[in-house]
């Protein structure tokens, strides 16, 4: 059967994609950020995942206010790259795994999660930047990817508790898939940042690291953090961190931390990264 072997959490700051595309990963500004991913890039080469369920949010690149799905899954064969205003990033198109994606969609819907299904979908930096951070600049991404989009752009957004629960349901779905697959689940977005208004540039190192500590814990207190706390402590865009809880919910009760990295700043954003494996 298929099995979720690891969970990865990572920020998906668009400036990191620019740094990769322009070969600036080792300069004075970006070097400390990218060095925090060196361990993970070598680890991924050894792990060789067959499929990554990649939890991300679209930044009004493909979706717009006409359709705002709370949870959406990409079930197509391939996914194009969005033009976010300066042309599509020069990265490979994303190859999906329709059989597993449809299986997950069916399982989630039968478990009472109302999913939106996309057979045609272009993906933006929310998905491509994490791939670049883990895999560099290959001619082809080394694994299949199932895009799992979450609305954290416009209210109402799902609660942390709901995100954790859907992570648990994804774990159940993957483990009931008959093919022998090495599956990882990545939660992306955040950490603390606000892009507009009088608090633009807000960063909260203490709260961000408390959140990472809670992900490492074997209790589930992190799933009950209310929206207002994310907004107050981490800025308007810090709410993206609820997507990390989908990854954590899919890990089971106990986890082992393989790697952790935190850095301020990247643009006006805090960078967080963690690699977990189930320890139950």
QUIJO-V707916 format. One record per residue. N is the residue number from 0. PHI is phi in radians with two decimals (none if undefined). OMEGA is omega in whole degrees, -180 to 180 (* if undefined). D_CENTER is the distance of its C-alpha to the mean C-alpha in Angstrom with 2 decimals. Layout:
BEGIN
((N & PHI & OMEGA & D_CENTER) (N & PHI & OMEGA & D_CENTER))
END
This chain:
BEGIN
((0 & none & 175 & 23.84) (1 & -1.29 & -178 & 20.14) (2 & -2.59 & 171 & 18.35) (3 & -1.43 & -174 & 14.95) (4 & -1.71 & -178 & 15.83) (5 & -2.82 & 173 & 12.95) (6 & -2.20 & -179 & 9.66) (7 & -2.19 & 172 & 7.63) (8 & -1.96 & -179 & 6.16) (9 & -2.76 & 167 & 6.25) (10 & -1.14 & 180 & 7.51) (11 & -2.28 & -177 & 7.63) (12 & -0.99 & -177 & 11.33) (13 & -1.05 & -180 & 13.32) (14 & -1.08 & 177 & 16.18) (15 & -1.17 & 175 & 14.59) (16 & -1.11 & 177 & 14.72) (17 & -1.07 & 180 & 18.29) (18 & -1.07 & 178 & 19.10) (19 & -1.11 & -176 & 18.15) (20 & -1.12 & -178 & 20.06) (21 & -1.78 & 176 & 23.00) (22 & 1.18 & -177 & 23.20) (23 & -1.82 & -173 & 22.92) (24 & -1.08 & -175 & 20.66) (25 & -1.90 & -180 & 23.75) (26 & -1.33 & -172 & 25.47) (27 & -1.07 & -177 & 26.32) (28 & -1.37 & -174 & 23.59) (29 & -1.51 & -175 & 20.55) (30 & -0.91 & -180 & 21.92) (31 & -1.08 & 178 & 20.98) (32 & -1.22 & -174 & 17.31) (33 & -1.24 & 178 & 17.15) (34 & -1.09 & 177 & 19.39) (35 & -1.22 & 178 & 16.83) (36 & -1.85 & -178 & 14.85) (37 & -1.01 & -179 & 18.16) (38 & -1.02 & -176 & 18.13) (39 & -1.16 & 179 & 14.80) (40 & -1.09 & 178 & 16.03) (41 & -1.21 & 178 & 19.24) (42 & -1.11 & 180 & 17.77) (43 & -1.11 & 177 & 15.75) (44 & -1.07 & 179 & 19.11) (45 & -1.40 & -177 & 20.74) (46 & -1.27 & 179 & 18.29) (47 & 0.87 & 178 & 18.18) (48 & -1.09 & 175 & 15.63) (49 & -1.38 & -175 & 16.95) (50 & -2.47 & 169 & 13.85) (51 & -2.02 & 168 & 10.07) (52 & -1.49 & -169 & 8.60) (53 & -1.89 & -178 & 5.36) (54 & -1.52 & -175 & 4.05) (55 & -2.64 & 171 & 4.53) (56 & -2.16 & 173 & 7.99) (57 & -1.38 & -175 & 11.07) (58 & -1.77 & -176 & 13.25) (59 & 1.02 & 178 & 16.51) (60 & -1.68 & 177 & 16.49) (61 & -1.92 & 175 & 16.95) (62 & -1.43 & 171 & 17.23) (63 & -2.50 & -174 & 19.89) (64 & -1.25 & 176 & 21.81) (65 & -1.27 & 179 & 23.79) (66 & -2.41 & -179 & 21.09) (67 & -2.20 & 179 & 18.32) (68 & -1.29 & 177 & 16.64) (69 & -1.21 & 175 & 15.06) (70 & -2.28 & -180 & 13.17) (71 & -2.41 & -179 & 13.43) (72 & -2.21 & 178 & 13.12) (73 & -1.55 & -176 & 14.19) (74 & -1.92 & -177 & 17.21) (75 & -1.45 & 177 & 18.83) (76 & -1.32 & -175 & 20.03) (77 & -2.54 & -179 & 18.53) (78 & -2.31 & -180 & 16.41) (79 & -1.36 & -178 & 17.78) (80 & -1.86 & -178 & 16.53) (81 & -1.18 & 165 & 17.06) (82 & -1.56 & -177 & 19.80) (83 & -1.70 & 175 & 18.56) (84 & 2.07 & 179 & 22.13) (85 & -2.33 & -178 & 23.01) (86 & 1.61 & 178 & 22.57) (87 & -1.05 & 175 & 19.73) (88 & -1.05 & 179 & 18.14) (89 & -1.40 & -180 & 20.23) (90 & -2.17 & 179 & 17.69) (91 & -1.10 & 171 & 18.24) (92 & -1.14 & -175 & 17.55) (93 & -1.68 & 179 & 14.94) (94 & -1.67 & -178 & 16.78) (95 & -1.56 & 175 & 15.88) (96 & -2.27 & -172 & 17.32) (97 & -1.01 & -177 & 19.26) (98 & -1.07 & 180 & 21.08) (99 & -1.20 & -179 & 18.22) (100 & -1.07 & 179 & 16.33) (101 & -1.14 & 178 & 19.61) (102 & -1.10 & 179 & 20.25) (103 & -1.11 & -180 & 17.06) (104 & -1.03 & 180 & 17.91) (105 & -1.08 & -179 & 21.46) (106 & -1.09 & -180 & 20.76) (107 & -1.15 & -180 & 18.57) (108 & -1.16 & 177 & 21.25) (109 & -1.22 & 174 & 23.98) (110 & -1.61 & 172 & 22.32) (111 & 1.35 & 169 & 22.71) (112 & -1.70 & -177 & 19.26) (113 & -1.54 & -175 & 19.97) (114 & -1.67 & 166 & 17.59) (115 & -1.68 & -177 & 17.84) (116 & -1.92 & 177 & 18.15) (117 & -1.99 & 172 & 17.81) (118 & -1.67 & 173 & 19.87) (119 & -2.16 & -174 & 19.81) (120 & -2.81 & 168 & 16.75) (121 & -1.81 & -174 & 15.99) (122 & -2.03 & -177 & 12.55) (123 & -1.89 & -174 & 12.17) (124 & -1.10 & 178 & 10.79) (125 & -0.98 & 179 & 7.43) (126 & -1.79 & -174 & 7.11) (127 & -1.36 & 180 & 10.09) (128 & -1.11 & 175 & 9.78) (129 & -1.01 & 177 & 7.30) (130 & -1.07 & 179 & 9.78) (131 & -1.15 & -179 & 12.56) (132 & -1.15 & -178 & 11.78) (133 & -1.57 & -170 & 11.88) (134 & -2.11 & 178 & 14.52) (135 & 1.32 & -175 & 16.52) (136 & -2.16 & 179 & 18.65) (137 & -1.32 & 174 & 19.72) (138 & -1.23 & 178 & 21.86) (139 & -2.52 & 177 & 19.70) (140 & -1.07 & -171 & 16.24) (141 & -1.39 & 179 & 17.26) (142 & -2.61 & 172 & 15.53) (143 & -1.33 & -178 & 14.97) (144 & -2.30 & 173 & 11.66) (145 & -1.88 & 178 & 11.26) (146 & -1.20 & 179 & 9.35) (147 & -2.24 & -172 & 8.54) (148 & -1.61 & -180 & 8.99) (149 & -2.22 & 177 & 9.65) (150 & -1.39 & 170 & 12.43) (151 & -2.21 & -176 & 12.09) (152 & -1.73 & -178 & 14.50) (153 & -2.32 & -179 & 17.77) (154 & -1.33 & 8 & 19.30) (155 & -1.48 & 175 & 19.46) (156 & -1.88 & -178 & 15.82) (157 & -1.19 & 179 & 15.14) (158 & -1.28 & 174 & 16.07) (159 & -1.03 & 179 & 14.23) (160 & -1.10 & 179 & 16.72) (161 & -1.16 & 179 & 15.92) (162 & -1.14 & 177 & 12.17) (163 & -1.03 & -178 & 13.36) (164 & -1.11 & 180 & 15.99) (165 & -1.24 & 172 & 14.00) (166 & -1.09 & 176 & 12.07) (167 & -1.05 & -180 & 15.65) (168 & -1.21 & 176 & 16.71) (169 & -1.12 & 177 & 14.16) (170 & -0.98 & 179 & 15.57) (171 & -1.05 & -179 & 19.00) (172 & -1.11 & -179 & 18.48) (173 & -1.06 & -177 & 17.34) (174 & -1.24 & 176 & 20.24) (175 & -1.71 & 179 & 22.66) (176 & -1.46 & -169 & 21.99) (177 & -1.28 & -178 & 25.12) (178 & -1.34 & 180 & 24.00) (179 & -1.37 & -176 & 23.41) (180 & -2.28 & 171 & 19.83) (181 & -1.60 & -174 & 17.63) (182 & -1.98 & 169 & 14.18) (183 & -1.96 & 174 & 11.02) (184 & -2.18 & -179 & 7.97) (185 & -1.99 & 171 & 4.60) (186 & -1.86 & -173 & 2.93) (187 & -2.21 & 180 & 2.42) (188 & 1.93 & 179 & 5.96) (189 & 1.15 & 3 & 9.39) (190 & -1.51 & -176 & 11.44) (191 & -1.01 & 172 & 14.90) (192 & -3.04 & 173 & 16.07) (193 & -2.39 & -171 & 18.36) (194 & -1.77 & -175 & 19.31) (195 & -2.64 & 175 & 22.59) (196 & 1.38 & -176 & 25.63) (197 & -1.12 & 178 & 27.65) (198 & -1.73 & 179 & 24.70) (199 & -0.98 & -178 & 22.94) (200 & 1.61 & -180 & 21.77) (201 & -1.05 & 174 & 21.32) (202 & -2.36 & -176 & 19.71) (203 & -2.39 & -178 & 20.02) (204 & -1.03 & -176 & 19.86) (205 & -1.08 & -178 & 21.50) (206 & -1.19 & 179 & 19.23) (207 & -0.98 & -178 & 15.97) (208 & -1.27 & 172 & 17.54) (209 & -1.11 & 178 & 18.82) (210 & -1.08 & 177 & 15.39) (211 & -1.08 & 177 & 14.45) (212 & -1.03 & -178 & 17.88) (213 & -1.17 & 176 & 17.30) (214 & -1.11 & -179 & 14.25) (215 & -1.34 & -175 & 16.75) (216 & -1.28 & 177 & 19.46) (217 & -1.64 & 169 & 20.84) (218 & -1.77 & -176 & 21.36) (219 & -2.02 & -180 & 19.10) (220 & -1.03 & -176 & 20.23) (221 & -1.09 & -178 & 16.80) (222 & -1.27 & -176 & 16.28) (223 & -1.82 & 175 & 19.35) (224 & -1.11 & -178 & 18.59) (225 & -1.33 & 179 & 19.88) (226 & -0.92 & -175 & 18.44) (227 & -1.10 & 179 & 21.39) (228 & -1.24 & 175 & 20.54) (229 & -0.99 & -177 & 17.11) (230 & -1.16 & -178 & 19.06) (231 & -1.18 & -172 & 22.03) (232 & -1.57 & -171 & 20.54) (233 & -2.19 & 179 & 17.45) (234 & 1.55 & -174 & 18.42) (235 & -1.12 & 180 & 17.66) (236 & -1.57 & 177 & 14.19) (237 & -1.10 & 179 & 13.33) (238 & -1.03 & 177 & 12.80) (239 & -0.97 & -177 & 9.15) (240 & -1.12 & 176 & 8.97) (241 & -1.07 & 179 & 9.87) (242 & -1.22 & 175 & 6.42) (243 & -1.13 & -178 & 6.45) (244 & -1.26 & 173 & 9.68) (245 & -1.14 & 175 & 8.80) (246 & -1.03 & -175 & 7.84) (247 & -1.15 & 178 & 10.96) (248 & -1.10 & 180 & 13.06) (249 & -1.40 & -177 & 12.79) (250 & -1.55 & -174 & 14.20) (251 & 1.55 & -173 & 17.53) (252 & -1.17 & -174 & 19.69) (253 & -1.93 & 179 & 20.04) (254 & -2.30 & 171 & 17.80) (255 & -1.97 & 179 & 18.79) (256 & -1.50 & 179 & 17.07) (257 & -1.65 & -176 & 17.30) (258 & -2.83 & 180 & 16.10) (259 & -2.61 & -176 & 15.22) (260 & -2.60 & 178 & 15.35) (261 & -2.55 & -178 & 15.84) (262 & -2.66 & 173 & 17.55) (263 & -2.28 & -9 & 19.13) (264 & -1.86 & 164 & 19.32) (265 & -2.30 & -168 & 17.46) (266 & 1.02 & 175 & 19.02) (267 & -2.02 & -173 & 19.10) (268 & -2.29 & 171 & 15.77) (269 & -1.51 & 179 & 15.12) (270 & -1.79 & 175 & 12.92) (271 & -2.19 & -179 & 11.37) (272 & -2.71 & 179 & 10.31) (273 & -2.58 & 177 & 11.13) (274 & -2.19 & -177 & 11.89) (275 & -2.15 & 169 & 13.39) (276 & -2.30 & 180 & 15.63) (277 & -1.08 & 180 & 17.49) (278 & -2.17 & 179 & 20.91) (279 & -1.23 & * & 22.64))
END
